[in-house]
Amino acid sequence: MTDIRRLGQIILDRVAAEVPELGGRVQERATLGLAFPYCTLGPIYGVEGDVECIEADEWTVQLDIWGQIPDWNKLSMAELAGKVRRALKGWSDTDQVTMHPLSVQTPRVMDDPDGKTVHAVIMVEAMVED
């Protein structure tokens, strides 16, 4: 069974190290008073990914990036989300986890219903061997 905590943390650590615009505000969940922009973990789900003689799990980790108007509109948020995507796409940390390079989908960017928050969603897929 994959240590999903370790996988999630190395993904967050990579984003914090590679995307300075987030100012290190990359964490599992938002805290009260956290400055914008910031990145949090969204839903995480996995399926068995065993092939022939390799036991593995395929994990999908959602990253949520949050900003607020006027500093962060949909276009600036799309640019920031693209930097997060480039930081993760094709990357792996095989010193920490036996994993294949990450696959990262193109971000979705949207306005939130409160009328002032902008939100980007990035889906990260990882195959991790047991």
Secondary structure, 3 states (H helix, E strand, C coil): CCCHHHHHHHHHHHHHHHCHHHCCCEECCCCCCCCCCEEEEEEEEEEECCECCECEEEEEEEEEEEEECCCCCHHHHHHHHHHHHHHHCCCCCCCCCCECCCEECCCEEEECCCCCEEEEEEEEEEEEEC
